[in-house]
Amino acid sequence: MIYKTFKDIKLSCLGMGNMRLPTTGEGFHAPVDYTKAKEIIDYAMANGINYFDTAFDYHGGDSEKFLGEALAKYPRESYYLATKFYILASPDYKAMFEEQLSRLKTDYIDFYLIHGIFDHTVQRYIDCGCIEYLLEQKKKGRIKYFGFSSHANTKDFTTFINLHQWDFVQIQVNYFDWLYGHAKEQYEILEKRDIPVICMSPVRGGRLAALTPEAESILKEAHPDWNTVIWALFWLKRLPGVQVILSGMSTLEQIKENVTLFGSDESLSDEDEKLLFKACEVFRSEVKIPCTACGYCCSPCPAQIDIGEILEIYNRYQIDGPWALTALGNVDSKGKPVDCTECGLCGERCPQSIDVKKIMKELAEMQRMMESFFTPEDFA
């Protein structure tokens, strides 16, 4: 296992994310399958992983409870716990912190984060008093290192960084977001300030585990024995500012593969990176539909759907996965995909020959499925 020095300790470069543990049911809030999940944790401990990341709301609160039980048999100094205050789960940061200590069966948290800095939560975190309170807990030794995780735009991200001298920051870093998102500029901001990076979503929630056939063929030609996950993780090894790469490993097979990948310093060459970026460009162009937002499809729509806006969300869904569909609720459109009558008038008007009614049907089915798995609070 590769280790990197953080302050005066050594952290495994591969961290165990506990948001996608095996469960006994379906949906984001399904209970953890303790038997299967303990096998994964035991394998992690036996093979050198010492960083375990969780949060108050993962698995509906069951993740912290499970992790506290699974790690209780190991010496407390043999692993490092990371968990988070999430204002959308509860604004009572004092009560949440105490409950987390109880769930995790510990009297201190190694890495404590303010969870999920989004554009719409930045000011709430600043105003609520949590930063001051958590700094007090750090002085008392109940928090060893204090940081935050962010999905915010770079302006709000920078605003939050300037509030405090953070020990570490967790951001979404993968080669797709490096090219088409905020990852590169935010990583470079942290690098300039010498703030270690905890990397989340290294395979973009699994979206980069399977590219389009043409994109994958570019990679297979260079390294026939590598799958797309290897390419994604080896690329991250090139970034010296990345302290820990979190992987939400749901099966023994996944953790065994990842432990092998982090058994050496092997990473991508410069030529490999060029090929990966080329494959990424092909992947992005193949999954996006060619909507130009001309508006010709909207006027005949009997459901009054703002089709251009909906298709833009569909493109984000193709890249980001189901979470992108949460944006459907914010579209200023009288009709939504579920209101589509499949009349076909939109397709007749489309200069790009997009099968709009087929896409609307797919989105409507996805939205219904998500509503059965998630609660409204998940999209707050």
C-alpha positions as CSV (number, residue, x, y, z in Angstrom):
1,M,0.0,0.0,0.0
2,I,1.2,3.5,-0.9
3,Y,1.3,5.9,2.0
4,K,1.8,9.7,2.0
5,T,2.9,11.8,4.9
6,F,0.2,14.1,6.4
7,K,1.5,16.4,9.1
8,D,3.1,13.9,11.5
9,I,1.2,10.8,10.4
10,K,1.0,8.5,7.3
11,L,-2.2,8.0,5.4
12,S,-2.9,5.3,2.9
13,C,-3.2,6.8,-0.6
14,L,-6.3,4.6,-1.1
15,G,-9.1,5.6,1.3
16,M,-12.3,3.6,2.1
17,G,-15.5,5.5,1.2
18,N,-18.5,4.3,3.1
19,M,-21.3,5.7,1.1
20,R,-21.8,2.7,-1.2
21,L,-21.6,-0.2,1.1
22,P,-23.5,-3.4,0.3
23,T,-27.1,-3.2,1.5
24,T,-30.0,-5.4,2.4
25,G,-32.4,-3.5,0.1
26,E,-32.6,-0.9,-2.7
27,G,-32.3,2.9,-2.6
28,F,-29.9,5.5,-1.0
29,H,-31.3,4.9,2.5
30,A,-31.3,1.1,2.5
31,P,-29.7,-0.5,5.6
32,V,-26.1,-1.7,5.4
33,D,-25.6,-5.5,5.0
34,Y,-23.3,-5.7,8.0
35,T,-22.0,-9.2,7.2
36,K,-20.8,-8.4,3.7
37,A,-19.7,-4.9,4.6
38,K,-17.6,-6.1,7.5
39,E,-15.7,-8.4,5.1
40,I,-14.8,-5.3,3.1
41,I,-13.6,-3.4,6.2
42,D,-11.6,-6.3,7.5
43,Y,-9.9,-6.7,4.1
44,A,-9.2,-3.0,4.1
45,M,-7.5,-3.1,7.5
46,A,-5.6,-6.3,6.6
47,N,-4.2,-4.7,3.5
48,G,-3.0,-1.4,4.8
49,I,-6.0,1.0,4.2
50,N,-6.1,3.3,7.3
51,Y,-8.4,6.2,6.1
52,F,-12.2,5.6,6.5
53,D,-14.6,8.2,5.3
54,T,-18.3,8.4,6.2
55,A,-21.0,11.1,6.9
56,F,-24.0,11.6,9.1
57,D,-26.5,10.9,6.3
58,Y,-24.8,8.1,4.4
59,H,-27.1,5.0,4.2
60,G,-29.7,7.0,6.1
61,G,-27.4,7.2,9.1
62,D,-26.5,3.5,9.1
63,S,-23.0,4.1,7.6
64,E,-21.6,5.7,10.8
65,K,-23.2,3.1,13.0
66,F,-21.9,0.3,11.0
67,L,-18.4,1.7,10.8
68,G,-18.3,2.2,14.6
69,E,-19.2,-1.4,15.1
70,A,-16.9,-2.8,12.3
71,L,-13.8,-0.9,13.6
72,A,-14.4,-1.4,17.3
73,K,-12.2,-4.5,17.4
74,Y,-9.2,-2.7,16.1
75,P,-6.8,-0.4,18.1
76,R,-8.1,3.1,17.8
77,E,-4.6,4.4,16.7
78,S,-4.5,1.9,13.8
79,Y,-7.0,3.8,11.6
80,Y,-8.2,7.4,10.9
81,L,-11.9,8.3,10.8
82,A,-13.4,11.1,8.7
83,T,-16.9,12.3,9.0
84,K,-18.9,15.5,8.4
85,F,-21.4,18.1,9.5
86,Y,-24.2,18.3,6.9
87,I,-26.5,21.3,7.4
88,L,-29.2,19.9,5.1
89,A,-29.5,16.8,7.3
90,S,-29.8,18.9,10.4
91,P,-28.7,22.5,11.3
92,D,-27.9,21.4,14.9
93,Y,-24.2,20.9,14.6
94,K,-23.7,20.4,18.3
95,A,-26.2,17.6,18.6
96,M,-24.9,16.0,15.3
97,F,-21.3,16.0,16.5
98,E,-22.2,14.3,19.8
99,E,-24.3,11.7,18.0
100,Q,-21.5,11.0,15.5
101,L,-19.0,10.3,18.4
102,S,-21.6,7.9,19.8
103,R,-22.3,6.2,16.5
104,L,-18.6,5.8,15.7
105,K,-17.8,4.5,19.3
106,T,-15.0,7.0,19.7
107,D,-14.2,10.2,21.7
108,Y,-12.5,12.0,18.9
109,I,-12.7,12.3,15.1
110,D,-9.4,12.4,13.1
111,F,-10.7,14.3,10.1
112,Y,-13.8,16.4,10.5
113,L,-15.4,18.2,7.5
114,I,-18.1,20.7,6.9
115,H,-20.0,18.7,4.3
116,G,-21.0,19.6,0.8
117,I,-20.3,23.2,0.2
118,F,-22.7,24.0,-2.6
119,D,-23.5,27.4,-4.1
120,H,-26.8,27.5,-2.1
121,T,-25.3,26.4,1.2
122,V,-22.1,28.5,1.5
123,Q,-23.7,31.4,3.3
124,R,-25.7,29.1,5.6
125,Y,-22.5,27.4,6.8
126,I,-20.8,30.8,7.3
127,D,-23.7,32.2,9.3
128,C,-24.7,29.3,11.5
129,G,-21.8,29.3,13.8
130,C,-20.6,25.8,13.0
131,I,-17.0,26.8,12.1
132,E,-16.4,28.5,15.5
133,Y,-17.9,25.6,17.4
134,L,-15.9,23.0,15.5
135,L,-12.7,24.9,16.0
136,E,-13.5,24.8,19.8
137,Q,-13.8,21.0,19.5
138,K,-10.4,20.9,17.8
139,K,-8.8,22.9,20.6
140,K,-10.3,20.3,23.0
141,G,-8.7,17.4,21.0
142,R,-12.1,16.0,19.9
143,I,-11.2,16.9,16.3
144,K,-7.7,16.3,15.1
145,Y,-7.8,17.9,11.7
146,F,-10.5,20.3,10.3
147,G,-11.5,20.7,6.7
148,F,-14.4,20.9,4.3
149,S,-15.8,19.1,1.2
150,S,-17.0,21.2,-1.8
151,H,-19.1,21.0,-4.9
152,A,-19.3,24.8,-5.2
153,N,-18.3,27.0,-8.0
154,T,-14.8,28.4,-7.8
155,K,-15.9,31.8,-6.5
156,D,-17.7,30.4,-3.5
157,F,-15.0,27.8,-3.1
158,T,-12.4,30.5,-2.7
159,T,-14.6,32.5,-0.4
160,F,-14.8,29.5,1.9
161,I,-11.1,28.8,1.8
162,N,-10.4,32.3,2.9
163,L,-12.4,31.8,6.1
164,H,-9.8,29.7,7.9
165,Q,-6.5,28.0,7.5
166,W,-7.9,24.6,6.7
167,D,-5.9,21.4,7.4
168,F,-7.2,19.7,4.3
169,V,-10.0,20.0,1.7
170,Q,-12.0,17.4,-0.1
171,I,-13.0,18.0,-3.8
172,Q,-14.2,16.0,-6.7
173,V,-11.2,15.2,-8.9
174,N,-11.2,13.0,-12.0
175,Y,-9.9,13.4,-15.5
176,F,-13.3,14.4,-16.9
177,D,-13.9,17.2,-14.3
178,W,-10.2,18.2,-14.9
179,L,-11.0,18.9,-18.5
180,Y,-14.7,20.0,-18.3
181,G,-15.4,21.1,-14.7
182,H,-13.8,23.0,-11.8
183,A,-11.4,20.4,-10.7
184,K,-8.2,21.7,-12.3
185,E,-8.6,25.3,-11.1
186,Q,-9.6,24.3,-7.6
187,Y,-6.8,21.8,-7.3
188,E,-4.3,24.4,-8.3
189,I,-5.7,26.9,-5.8
190,L,-5.2,24.3,-3.0
191,E,-1.8,23.4,-4.4
192,K,-0.6,27.0,-4.2
193,R,-1.8,27.2,-0.6
194,D,-0.1,23.9,0.2
195,I,-3.4,22.4,1.4
196,P,-3.6,18.6,1.0
197,V,-6.4,17.3,-1.2
198,I,-8.7,14.5,-0.4
199,C,-10.1,13.2,-3.7
200,M,-13.7,12.1,-4.0
201,S,-15.5,10.7,-7.0
202,P,-12.3,9.5,-8.7
203,V,-14.4,7.5,-11.2
204,R,-17.2,10.1,-11.1
205,G,-19.6,7.9,-9.2
206,G,-18.9,5.0,-11.5
207,R,-19.7,6.9,-14.7
208,L,-16.1,6.6,-15.9
209,A,-16.0,2.9,-15.2
210,A,-17.6,2.3,-18.7
211,L,-17.0,4.7,-21.5
212,T,-18.4,4.5,-25.0
213,P,-17.0,1.8,-27.3
214,E,-14.9,4.2,-29.5
215,A,-13.5,5.9,-26.4
216,E,-12.6,2.6,-24.8
217,S,-11.0,1.3,-28.0
218,I,-8.4,4.2,-27.8
219,L,-7.4,3.1,-24.3
220,K,-7.4,-0.6,-25.1
221,E,-5.0,-0.2,-28.0
222,A,-2.5,1.4,-25.7
223,H,-2.9,-1.0,-22.7
224,P,-5.0,-4.1,-23.5
225,D,-4.9,-5.3,-19.9
226,W,-6.1,-2.1,-18.3
227,N,-9.8,-1.4,-17.6
228,T,-11.2,2.1,-17.5
229,V,-11.0,2.2,-13.6
230,I,-7.3,1.6,-13.8
231,W,-6.9,4.5,-16.2
232,A,-8.8,6.8,-13.9
233,L,-7.0,5.9,-10.7
234,F,-3.5,5.8,-12.4
235,W,-4.2,9.3,-13.7
236,L,-4.9,10.6,-10.2
237,K,-1.6,9.2,-9.0
238,R,0.1,11.8,-11.2
239,L,-1.2,14.6,-8.9
240,P,1.3,15.2,-6.0
241,G,-1.2,17.3,-4.1
242,V,-3.7,14.5,-3.7
243,Q,-3.3,13.0,-0.3
244,V,-6.0,10.3,-0.3
245,I,-8.1,8.9,-3.1
246,L,-11.5,7.8,-1.8
247,S,-13.2,4.9,-3.4
248,G,-16.7,3.7,-2.5
249,M,-16.0,0.0,-2.7
250,S,-19.2,-2.1,-2.6
251,T,-17.7,-5.6,-3.1
252,L,-14.7,-7.6,-2.1
253,E,-13.8,-7.8,-5.8
254,Q,-13.6,-4.1,-6.0
255,I,-11.5,-3.6,-3.0
256,K,-9.1,-6.4,-4.0
257,E,-8.6,-4.8,-7.4
258,N,-8.0,-1.4,-5.9
259,V,-5.6,-2.6,-3.2
260,T,-3.5,-4.2,-6.0
261,L,-3.5,-0.9,-8.0
262,F,-2.2,1.0,-4.9
263,G,0.4,-1.6,-4.2
264,S,2.9,0.3,-6.3
265,D,3.7,3.9,-7.5
266,E,2.8,3.0,-11.1
267,S,0.8,5.8,-12.8
268,L,0.3,7.2,-16.3
269,S,3.1,8.4,-18.6
270,D,2.7,11.7,-20.3
271,E,1.8,9.9,-23.5
272,D,-0.8,7.9,-21.6
273,E,-2.4,11.1,-20.3
274,K,-2.7,12.5,-23.8
275,L,-4.5,9.3,-24.9
276,L,-6.8,9.4,-21.9
277,F,-7.7,13.0,-22.6
278,K,-8.4,12.1,-26.2
279,A,-10.7,9.3,-25.2
280,C,-12.4,11.6,-22.8
281,E,-13.1,14.1,-25.6
282,V,-14.6,11.3,-27.7
283,F,-16.7,10.0,-24.8
284,R,-18.1,13.4,-24.1
285,S,-19.0,14.1,-27.8
286,E,-20.6,10.6,-28.1
287,V,-22.9,10.9,-25.1
288,K,-24.2,14.4,-25.7
289,I,-27.2,14.9,-28.0
290,P,-26.6,17.7,-30.5
291,C,-29.3,20.1,-29.3
292,T,-28.6,23.7,-30.3
293,A,-31.5,25.2,-28.3
294,C,-33.1,26.7,-31.4
295,G,-36.5,26.5,-29.9
296,Y,-38.3,25.1,-33.0
297,C,-39.6,22.1,-31.0
298,C,-41.2,24.2,-28.3
299,S,-44.0,26.1,-30.0
300,P,-46.1,23.0,-31.1
301,C,-45.7,21.2,-27.8
302,P,-49.1,20.6,-26.3
303,A,-47.6,20.1,-22.8
304,Q,-45.7,23.4,-23.0
305,I,-42.4,21.8,-22.1
306,D,-39.2,23.9,-22.4
307,I,-37.6,21.1,-24.4
308,G,-34.2,22.9,-24.9
309,E,-33.7,23.2,-21.1
310,I,-34.8,19.6,-20.5
311,L,-32.4,18.3,-23.2
312,E,-29.6,20.2,-21.5
313,I,-30.3,18.4,-18.3
314,Y,-30.5,15.2,-20.2
315,N,-26.9,15.8,-21.5
316,R,-25.8,16.4,-17.9
317,Y,-27.5,13.2,-16.9
318,Q,-25.6,11.3,-19.5
319,I,-22.4,12.5,-18.0
320,D,-23.2,12.9,-14.3
321,G,-25.7,10.1,-13.8
322,P,-29.2,10.3,-12.0
323,W,-28.2,13.0,-9.6
324,A,-28.3,15.5,-12.5
325,L,-32.1,14.9,-12.8
326,T,-32.6,16.8,-9.5
327,A,-32.3,20.0,-11.7
328,L,-35.6,19.1,-13.4
329,G,-37.4,20.7,-10.5
330,N,-35.7,24.0,-11.1
331,V,-36.6,24.4,-14.8
332,D,-39.0,27.3,-15.5
333,S,-41.2,25.1,-17.7
334,K,-45.0,24.5,-17.3
335,G,-44.6,21.0,-18.6
336,K,-42.1,18.4,-17.4
337,P,-41.0,15.1,-19.0
338,V,-43.8,13.2,-17.2
339,D,-46.3,15.5,-19.0
340,C,-45.1,14.5,-22.5
341,T,-48.0,13.1,-24.7
342,E,-45.6,11.5,-27.2
343,C,-47.3,13.3,-30.0
344,G,-44.1,13.6,-32.0
345,L,-44.6,17.2,-33.2
346,C,-41.3,18.2,-31.6
347,G,-39.3,15.6,-33.5
348,E,-40.9,16.8,-36.8
349,R,-39.6,20.3,-36.2
350,C,-36.1,19.4,-34.9
351,P,-33.3,20.4,-37.4
352,Q,-31.0,17.9,-35.7
353,S,-33.5,15.0,-36.0
354,I,-33.4,14.3,-32.2
355,D,-35.9,11.7,-31.1
356,V,-37.3,14.0,-28.4
357,K,-40.3,11.9,-27.3
358,K,-38.0,8.9,-26.7
359,I,-35.8,11.1,-24.4
360,M,-38.8,12.5,-22.6
361,K,-40.1,9.0,-21.9
362,E,-36.7,8.0,-20.6
363,L,-36.4,11.0,-18.3
364,A,-39.9,10.5,-17.0
365,E,-39.1,6.9,-16.1
366,M,-35.8,7.9,-14.4
367,Q,-37.5,10.6,-12.4
368,R,-40.2,8.2,-11.2
369,M,-37.6,5.7,-10.2
370,M,-35.5,8.3,-8.3
371,E,-38.6,9.6,-6.4
372,S,-39.2,6.0,-5.2
373,F,-35.6,5.7,-3.9
374,F,-35.0,9.1,-2.5
375,T,-36.8,11.5,-0.1
376,P,-37.4,15.2,-1.0
377,E,-34.7,16.2,1.6
378,D,-32.1,14.5,-0.5
379,F,-32.6,17.2,-3.2
380,A,-32.8,20.2,-0.9
